Amino acid sequence: MSAHGRKIARNAGVVAGATLVSRVLGFVRDLIVAFALGAGLLADAFFVAFRIPNLLRRLFGEGSLTMAFIPVYARVREEQGEEAAQAMARSAMIWLAVILTGITLLAELAAGPLTMAIAPGFTRNPEQFAVTVDLVRICFPYVIFICSVALCMGMLNAQGHFLAPALAPSVLNVALIGAALTGYWAGWNVAYAMAFGVLVGGVFQFALQLPFLRRTGFSWRGAWSWSDPGVRRMGLLMLPTVFGAAVYQLNILLGTLLASYLPVGSVSYLYYADRLVQFPLGVFGIAVSTAALPSLSALAAKRDMDGFGGALRSAMGLTLFIALPAAAGLLALAVPLISLLFERGAFSAQAVIATAQALAAYSVGLPFIALARPLVAGFYALEDTRTPVRIAVACLVVNIGLGAWLMTFWAHVGLAVAVSASSLANFALLFWKLRARLGHSPLELGGVARSLALSCLIGAGAWFSASWSGWWLALIPVWVIVYFAGAVLLRMTEARMLLDMVRSRIARKKGRA
């Protein structure tokens, strides 16, 4: 594996670790919010109010803003130097602050119509509608801070720092946990306490980035311009990414719409299955693409296409090395896993089977969803944000059309199969387009074959153990060891690289001691 590949793997490990902490804290947050806020009028009002800035974060923040910023920032640094890159970053932040402040002021004035557009049913209950409008006004300024965090994330990632941006979601979770418990124990209105917790969390998320930015030598004081060409280029690149994020949200919305025509419980089966698939994707899939984008952008800015291809192959190989066994494990252990996590109270044995069927169908597509992420990062690094969006639109049509047809035969499982099929189509089209552009394959077929063989081996073992009461759970670490040991014996690059990373960390800790 190249030096760039090792760098991507090291940074992906940092992002994955921080994301895992965030996911665990998110689970704790959900438990505490359920305890302190419950599931009544105030809970519904808070979740709707928080959904509005959260939607804008997904459309304009982390994905779109960061992915459009990093390639331009890397090119300016390469061609014009550090001072010009810092001036471009300051200019982008000024524009961002002005635009978001204007949007926030409009939202504060139009909080009533905005709430009516998002939750029209709340108008039937004047008290609930009024509370939601209040909470929208409290929560909405969060957009300013989280989008600013996204810009800081781009700057830090481009400088090779990944920890602080990756820890930002954990800061929000801690703020919400603290707000919920404080409101509950103090006898305050918990929904209002949590709304202020969102705002406080946003402030601390942004504040966390500042000392790390200073360590890189960046200062908010200095030259900037309303007409910075880098900011204009970033804005042009960002438009397709925002549209792509909107397509993703539309995919979720239309999938839920189709599921609403199926028997009661279908939406829930798909929701719980998707939550489990999103865990390895969120921890590992996003981590690799996040770590890959700065390296790919820097290589593209230098016109080093050989290095670019090598770094992309490393990112793809590492993604597949993790995604294939994760998919095999979820597929083999779908029933006992769903039963362990959810089979209690109103969640019946029949619901376990139905959810496990959806999980199995989703799991088949997990490697393709994961592999698409570094491919998209490759396009963004080349400052081509339109091709991934066009492909996403085509795959949206495939997903909805195939889902509408398959649900007539397989109900909710048909919708999950359609998601996996459209994910395969998305990966295949991205792969084909980027291969044509690079002139060679961004995926090493030998590594694919070895990862697939080992994943089938541990998947078969896990499936065989699924009926062994609690033993299936105890054996999961065994399957992980078997997979990794097999990869080492087969001299897979990813296994050797991960082993070297562990050894170097142990050596550094011993050195400090």
Secondary structure, DSSP 8 states (H G I E B T S, - for coil): --HHHHHHHHHHHHHHHHHHHHHHHHHHHHHHHHHHHTTSHHHHHHHHHHHHHHHHHHHHSHHHHHHHHHHHHHHHHHHH-HHHHHHHHHHHHHHHHHHHHHHHHHHHHTHHHHHHHH-GGGGGSHHHHHHHHHHHHHHTTHHHHHHHHHHHHHHHHHTT--HHHHHHHHHHHHHHHHHHHHHHHHT--HHHHHHHHHHHHHHHHHHHHHHHHHHTT--SSS---TT-HHHHHHHHHHHHHHHHHHHHHHHHHHHHHHHTTSSTTHHHHHHHHHHHHHHHIIIIIHHHHHHHHHHHHHHHHTT-HHHHHHHHHHHHHHHHHHHHHHHHHHHHTHHHHHHHHH-STT--HHHHHHHHHHHHHHHHHHHHHHHHHHHHHHHHHTT--HHHHHHHHHHHHHHHHHHHHHHHHHHHHHHHHHHHHHHHHHHHHHHHHHHHHHTS-SS-HHHHHHHHHHHHHHHHHHHHHTTSTTHHHHTHHHHHHHHHHHHHHTT-HHHHHHHHHHHHHHHHHHHH-
